[in-house]
Amino acid sequence: MRTTLILDDDVAVLVERLRREQDVGLKALINDARRRGLREMSAPRRSRKPFRTKTFDGGRLLVPSVDNAAELLAEVECEGYK
């Protein structure tokens, strides 16, 4: 099958670099890359292990309330706020 393939600039640079490193023709390199990519894309997706965040008990709050951010900052910075 003959078709026109338009590559983005970044892809064209990578293709040319690989073509020179492997000393193969453009057609062979593109076909190999497409075969690998299509095989990977059509493979069943591997299920990922769910990410879990470990928790810990930090004890009681050392400030009376965290509802008012300005008041909390003043308390932490030992300012005479209010």
Backbone as ProteinMPNN parsed JSONL, in Angstrom:
{"seq_chain_A": "MRTTLILDDDVAVLVERLRREQDVGLKALINDARRRGLREMSAPRRSRKPFRTKTFDGGRLLVPSVDNAAELLAEVECEGYK", "coords_chain_A": {"N_chain_A": [[0.85, -1.18, 0.0], [0.527, 2.187, -0.777], [1.042, 5.329, 0.554], [0.774, 8.731, 1.736], [2.646, 10.077, 4.333], [2.526, 12.267, 6.923], [4.666, 13.726, 9.124], [5.011, 15.042, 12.419], [7.227, 17.688, 13.401], [8.92, 17.063, 15.638], [8.724, 14.287, 15.724], [9.751, 13.597, 13.243], [12.431, 14.314, 13.565], [13.234, 12.451, 15.51], [12.8, 10.07, 14.087], [14.619, 10.333, 11.963], [17.021, 10.399, 13.403], [17.039, 7.807, 14.565], [17.017, 6.291, 12.224], [19.519, 6.834, 11.148], [21.193, 5.89, 13.234], [20.552, 3.144, 13.282], [21.068, 2.468, 10.745], [19.21, 1.946, 8.627], [16.603, 1.898, 6.134], [14.123, 4.458, 5.544], [11.493, 3.497, 5.109], [11.593, 0.881, 6.239], [12.158, 1.473, 8.933], [9.92, 3.065, 9.705], [7.82, 1.233, 9.279], [8.515, -0.77, 11.149], [8.353, 0.679, 13.55], [5.636, 1.371, 13.544], [4.454, -1.178, 13.614], [5.312, -2.09, 16.156], [4.155, -0.107, 17.793], [1.393, -0.376, 17.182], [0.984, -2.983, 18.044], [1.452, -2.701, 20.775], [-0.586, -0.875, 21.4], [-2.844, -2.412, 20.889], [-2.702, -4.408, 22.726], [-3.973, -5.942, 25.718], [-4.823, -3.804, 28.411], [-2.754, -3.406, 31.209], [-3.688, -3.925, 34.513], [-3.467, -1.496, 36.987], [-1.967, -1.284, 40.19], [-3.875, -0.06, 42.8], [-3.311, 3.204, 44.089], [-2.429, 3.889, 47.343], [-2.674, 5.965, 50.151], [-0.899, 6.178, 53.028], [-2.031, 6.621, 56.318], [-1.766, 8.443, 59.393], [-2.046, 8.977, 62.913], [-1.975, 12.133, 63.996], [-2.347, 13.221, 66.424], [-3.798, 15.611, 68.728], [-4.98, 18.871, 67.63], [-2.818, 21.675, 67.754], [-3.622, 24.219, 67.725], [-6.486, 26.296, 68.339], [-8.481, 26.501, 66.251], [-8.833, 25.969, 62.731], [-10.292, 27.323, 60.942], [-10.204, 30.054, 60.237], [-7.923, 31.394, 58.273], [-6.209, 33.654, 58.412], [-6.217, 34.279, 61.119], [-5.14, 31.929, 62.132], [-2.54, 32.0, 61.001], [-1.552, 34.289, 62.296], [-1.575, 33.373, 64.91], [0.283, 31.276, 64.79], [2.571, 32.687, 64.066], [2.963, 34.153, 66.271], [1.803, 36.712, 66.633], [0.214, 39.655, 67.813], [-2.753, 39.346, 67.26], [-6.068, 40.367, 66.555]], "CA_chain_A": [[0.0, 0.0, 0.0], [1.301, 3.409, -0.881], [0.314, 6.448, 1.14], [1.596, 9.849, 2.172], [2.706, 10.15, 5.779], [2.999, 13.58, 7.368], [5.183, 13.604, 10.485], [5.29, 16.262, 13.164], [8.669, 17.986, 13.379], [9.653, 16.328, 16.668], [8.745, 12.878, 15.328], [10.665, 13.495, 12.109], [13.793, 14.36, 14.095], [13.496, 11.148, 16.138], [12.872, 9.064, 13.024], [15.885, 10.506, 11.244], [18.093, 9.997, 14.315], [17.017, 6.346, 14.645], [17.371, 5.752, 10.91], [20.986, 6.915, 11.024], [21.813, 5.005, 14.226], [20.323, 1.747, 12.926], [21.482, 2.315, 9.353], [18.124, 1.303, 7.881], [15.841, 2.808, 5.308], [12.976, 5.118, 6.166], [10.344, 2.602, 5.035], [11.767, -0.198, 7.209], [12.058, 2.035, 10.277], [8.534, 3.462, 9.951], [7.005, 0.018, 9.406], [8.831, -1.417, 12.421], [7.796, 1.511, 14.626], [4.165, 1.244, 13.524], [4.109, -2.526, 14.096], [5.485, -2.115, 17.611], [3.153, 0.768, 18.396], [0.065, -0.971, 17.041], [0.942, -4.166, 18.904], [1.307, -2.198, 22.151], [-1.9, -0.25, 21.53], [-3.905, -3.411, 20.838], [-2.547, -5.337, 23.851], [-4.853, -5.611, 26.844], [-4.205, -2.905, 29.387], [-2.399, -4.009, 32.493], [-4.345, -3.216, 35.604], [-2.512, -0.892, 37.906], [-2.252, -1.435, 41.601], [-4.393, 1.228, 43.282], [-2.422, 3.973, 44.951], [-2.974, 4.071, 48.684], [-1.943, 6.877, 50.998], [-0.894, 5.732, 54.414], [-2.434, 7.666, 57.253], [-1.271, 8.292, 60.761], [-2.711, 9.843, 63.873], [-1.08, 13.22, 64.363], [-2.698, 13.736, 67.747], [-4.75, 16.731, 68.718], [-4.507, 20.125, 67.041], [-2.147, 22.559, 68.698], [-4.285, 25.523, 67.626], [-7.903, 26.09, 68.62], [-9.317, 26.354, 65.066], [-8.165, 26.237, 61.458], [-11.314, 27.877, 60.064], [-9.815, 31.38, 59.788], [-6.51, 31.278, 57.903], [-5.459, 34.818, 58.899], [-6.077, 34.115, 62.563], [-4.216, 30.816, 62.331], [-1.197, 32.481, 60.706], [-1.163, 35.184, 63.361], [-1.323, 32.538, 66.082], [1.529, 30.534, 64.568], [3.674, 33.639, 64.013], [2.975, 34.825, 67.588], [1.459, 38.112, 66.487], [-0.913, 40.086, 68.63], [-3.851, 39.48, 66.303], [-7.453, 40.547, 67.035]], "C_chain_A": [[0.897, 1.245, 0.0], [0.453, 4.545, -0.343], [1.293, 7.552, 1.508], [1.506, 9.931, 3.687], [3.286, 11.5, 6.153], [3.391, 13.459, 8.838], [5.31, 14.974, 11.127], [6.799, 16.449, 13.214], [9.454, 17.179, 14.403], [9.76, 14.845, 16.33], [9.726, 12.679, 14.177], [12.118, 13.505, 12.568], [14.152, 13.018, 14.723], [13.644, 10.042, 15.097], [14.208, 9.151, 12.305], [17.063, 10.063, 12.114], [18.177, 8.468, 14.402], [17.456, 5.707, 13.333], [18.888, 5.749, 10.725], [21.678, 5.955, 11.989], [21.714, 3.542, 13.813], [20.743, 1.431, 11.494], [20.464, 1.5, 8.554], [17.403, 2.365, 7.062], [14.64, 3.37, 6.066], [11.765, 4.195, 6.203], [10.422, 1.501, 6.093], [11.585, 0.311, 8.637], [10.623, 2.392, 10.625], [7.651, 2.227, 10.129], [7.254, -0.695, 10.733], [8.22, -0.64, 13.585], [6.276, 1.381, 14.686], [3.733, -0.132, 14.013], [4.201, -2.599, 15.617], [4.409, -1.29, 18.308], [1.759, 0.176, 18.333], [-0.085, -2.209, 17.918], [0.732, -3.732, 20.36], [-0.084, -1.605, 22.372], [-3.029, -1.274, 21.568], [-3.803, -4.441, 21.966], [-3.5, -4.952, 24.972], [-4.108, -4.749, 27.859], [-3.928, -3.652, 30.682], [-3.091, -3.213, 33.596], [-3.277, -2.708, 36.566], [-2.949, -1.147, 39.341], [-2.752, -0.08, 42.11], [-3.407, 1.911, 44.224], [-3.106, 4.196, 46.29], [-2.068, 5.024, 49.462], [-2.039, 6.378, 52.427], [-1.257, 6.901, 55.315], [-1.786, 7.413, 58.608], [-2.008, 9.272, 61.643], [-1.711, 10.888, 64.325], [-1.373, 13.785, 65.739], [-3.663, 14.894, 67.635], [-4.122, 17.964, 68.076], [-3.865, 20.99, 68.11], [-2.704, 23.978, 68.65], [-5.778, 25.292, 67.808], [-8.763, 25.83, 67.386], [-8.497, 26.643, 63.818], [-9.149, 26.828, 60.456], [-10.913, 29.232, 59.489], [-8.311, 31.371, 59.542], [-5.682, 32.437, 58.449], [-5.209, 34.702, 60.396], [-5.076, 32.998, 62.885], [-2.773, 31.25, 62.082], [-0.687, 33.405, 61.81], [-0.817, 34.414, 64.621], [0.023, 31.837, 65.958], [2.734, 31.469, 64.602], [3.766, 34.487, 65.281], [2.724, 36.32, 67.479], [0.296, 38.424, 67.412], [-2.103, 40.37, 67.735], [-5.16, 39.596, 67.039], [-7.739, 41.935, 67.406]], "O_chain_A": [[1.9, 1.307, 0.711], [-0.705, 4.71, -0.728], [2.501, 7.324, 1.58], [0.416, 9.863, 4.256], [4.4, 11.841, 5.754], [2.563, 13.133, 9.688], [5.671, 15.949, 10.467], [7.557, 15.488, 13.086], [10.528, 16.664, 14.094], [10.778, 14.216, 16.619], [10.455, 11.687, 14.15], [12.947, 12.781, 12.016], [15.246, 12.501, 14.499], [14.514, 9.18, 15.218], [14.854, 8.13, 12.069], [17.995, 9.427, 11.622], [19.267, 7.902, 14.321], [18.177, 4.709, 13.328], [19.463, 4.788, 10.213], [22.639, 5.283, 11.615], [22.67, 2.784, 13.97], [20.769, 0.27, 11.086], [20.801, 0.512, 7.903], [17.575, 3.565, 7.274], [14.21, 2.827, 7.083], [11.081, 4.117, 7.223], [9.433, 1.219, 6.769], [10.937, -0.342, 9.454], [10.149, 2.065, 11.713], [6.822, 2.186, 11.038], [6.314, -1.171, 11.37], [7.638, -1.23, 14.495], [5.702, 1.291, 15.771], [2.753, -0.246, 14.749], [3.295, -3.099, 16.284], [3.825, -1.73, 19.298], [1.019, 0.218, 19.316], [-1.157, -2.457, 18.47], [-0.068, -4.326, 21.083], [-0.688, -1.816, 23.424], [-4.058, -1.04, 22.203], [-4.708, -5.255, 22.146], [-3.802, -3.773, 25.158], [-2.922, -4.948, 28.122], [-4.754, -4.419, 31.175], [-3.073, -1.982, 33.598], [-2.322, -3.409, 36.9], [-4.139, -1.214, 39.651], [-2.11, 0.942, 41.868], [-2.758, 1.264, 45.046], [-4.25, 4.649, 46.34], [-0.844, 4.898, 49.429], [-3.131, 6.183, 52.962], [-0.83, 8.033, 55.086], [-1.326, 6.312, 58.908], [-2.532, 10.28, 61.168], [-0.711, 10.562, 64.964], [-0.714, 14.729, 66.175], [-4.265, 15.128, 66.587], [-2.9, 18.085, 67.991], [-4.33, 21.024, 69.249], [-2.305, 24.835, 69.438], [-6.288, 24.222, 67.475], [-9.688, 25.02, 67.451], [-7.578, 27.461, 63.845], [-8.879, 26.838, 59.255], [-11.258, 29.528, 58.345], [-7.52, 31.344, 60.485], [-4.559, 32.223, 58.905], [-4.114, 34.996, 60.877], [-4.268, 33.124, 63.805], [-1.881, 30.909, 62.858], [0.473, 33.315, 62.212], [0.131, 34.764, 65.324], [0.807, 31.808, 66.906], [3.795, 31.099, 65.103], [4.558, 35.427, 65.349], [3.371, 37.109, 68.168], [-0.503, 37.548, 67.744], [-2.422, 41.532, 67.482], [-5.332, 38.957, 68.078], [-8.855, 42.245, 67.825]]}, "name": "protein", "num_of_chains": 1, "seq": "MRTTLILDDDVAVLVERLRREQDVGLKALINDARRRGLREMSAPRRSRKPFRTKTFDGGRLLVPSVDNAAELLAEVECEGYK"}
